[in-house]
Amino acid sequence: MCRSAFLLLFLNASFFSQANTPDQRPGWVSEVQVTQIVTVATGGINVRVKPELMGCVSQSGYGQHYASVSPSHPGLNLIQSQLLAAMLSGKKIGLYFTDKNCLVTEMVVYN
């Protein structure tokens, strides 16, 4: 009984610790909070969330913890306003990455 409980705890810990790792991309990263928004020189946006992302390749060299919205994204201004609203209100968001570099193409703000 003790062994099976330990195994269950280990599997649960492994599952939840992988929630925002590169293995999850492309796809959705859900239930994260915006901690920083950066407008980069090219006109794009970098966003840092909590829990932290790992292994991203962000615009302008901000590092592996930042997801990016391309300056050519047709919804750039909408995404930027939703990120700011979510950060100021403390709402959680979901980001959809199209590649392993954390390029954001869609987002959702949770109630």
C-alpha positions as CSV (number, residue, x, y, z in Angstrom):
1,M,0.0,0.0,0.0
2,C,2.8,2.4,0.9
3,R,4.6,1.7,-2.4
4,S,1.5,2.3,-4.5
5,A,0.8,5.6,-2.7
6,F,4.4,6.7,-3.3
7,L,4.1,5.8,-7.0
8,L,0.9,7.7,-7.3
9,L,2.5,10.8,-5.7
10,F,5.5,10.5,-8.0
11,L,3.3,10.3,-11.1
12,N,1.2,13.2,-10.0
13,A,4.3,15.3,-9.3
14,S,5.8,14.4,-12.6
15,F,2.6,15.3,-14.5
16,F,2.2,18.7,-12.9
17,S,5.9,19.6,-13.1
18,Q,5.7,19.1,-16.9
19,A,2.8,21.5,-17.4
20,N,4.8,24.3,-18.9
21,T,7.9,22.6,-20.4
22,P,8.9,22.4,-24.0
23,D,7.4,18.9,-24.2
24,Q,4.0,20.5,-24.1
25,R,4.5,22.6,-27.2
26,P,3.1,23.3,-29.7
27,G,-0.3,23.6,-28.2
28,W,-2.0,25.3,-25.3
29,V,-0.4,26.4,-22.0
30,S,-3.4,27.1,-19.7
31,E,-4.1,28.7,-16.4
32,V,-1.1,31.0,-16.3
33,Q,-0.8,34.5,-14.9
34,V,0.9,37.4,-16.8
35,T,3.9,38.8,-14.9
36,Q,5.5,41.0,-17.5
37,I,4.8,42.4,-21.0
38,V,7.6,43.7,-23.2
39,T,7.1,45.6,-26.4
40,V,10.3,44.9,-28.4
41,A,12.1,47.1,-31.0
42,T,10.5,45.2,-33.9
43,G,7.0,46.0,-32.7
44,G,6.3,42.5,-31.4
45,I,5.5,41.5,-27.8
46,N,7.2,39.2,-25.3
47,V,5.2,37.9,-22.4
48,R,6.4,36.3,-19.2
49,V,4.0,34.2,-17.2
50,K,3.8,32.3,-13.9
51,P,4.4,29.4,-13.6
52,E,7.4,30.0,-15.7
53,L,7.9,28.8,-19.3
54,M,11.1,27.0,-20.1
55,G,13.0,26.6,-23.4
56,C,11.4,29.4,-25.4
57,V,13.3,31.4,-28.0
58,S,12.0,34.9,-27.5
59,Q,12.3,38.0,-29.7
60,S,15.2,40.4,-29.0
61,G,17.0,38.0,-26.7
62,Y,14.8,38.2,-23.6
63,G,15.4,34.5,-22.8
64,Q,13.8,31.2,-22.4
65,H,11.0,32.3,-20.0
66,Y,9.3,34.6,-22.5
67,A,6.7,33.7,-25.1
68,S,6.5,36.0,-28.2
69,V,3.8,37.5,-30.4
70,S,5.2,38.4,-33.8
71,P,4.9,42.0,-35.0
72,S,3.2,40.7,-38.1
73,H,0.4,38.9,-36.2
74,P,-2.9,40.4,-37.4
75,G,-4.3,40.4,-33.8
76,L,-1.2,41.9,-32.2
77,N,-3.1,44.9,-30.7
78,L,-5.9,42.8,-29.4
79,I,-3.5,40.3,-27.8
80,Q,-1.6,43.1,-26.2
81,S,-4.7,44.7,-24.7
82,Q,-5.9,41.3,-23.4
83,L,-2.5,40.6,-21.9
84,L,-2.5,44.0,-20.1
85,A,-6.1,43.6,-18.9
86,A,-5.3,40.1,-17.6
87,M,-2.1,41.3,-15.8
88,L,-3.9,44.2,-14.2
89,S,-6.9,42.2,-13.1
90,G,-5.0,39.1,-12.0
91,K,-7.0,36.9,-14.3
92,K,-5.4,33.7,-15.7
93,I,-4.9,33.2,-19.4
94,G,-4.2,30.5,-21.9
95,L,-1.7,30.9,-24.7
96,Y,-1.5,28.8,-27.9
97,F,1.9,28.2,-29.3
98,T,2.4,27.2,-32.9
99,D,6.0,26.0,-32.4
100,K,8.5,24.9,-29.8
101,N,9.9,28.4,-29.6
102,C,6.7,29.7,-27.9
103,L,5.3,31.8,-30.7
104,V,1.8,32.9,-29.6
105,T,-1.0,32.8,-32.1
106,E,-4.1,32.7,-29.9
107,M,-5.0,33.4,-26.3
108,V,-7.9,33.2,-24.0
109,V,-8.7,35.1,-20.7
110,Y,-10.3,32.9,-18.1
111,N,-13.1,34.2,-15.8
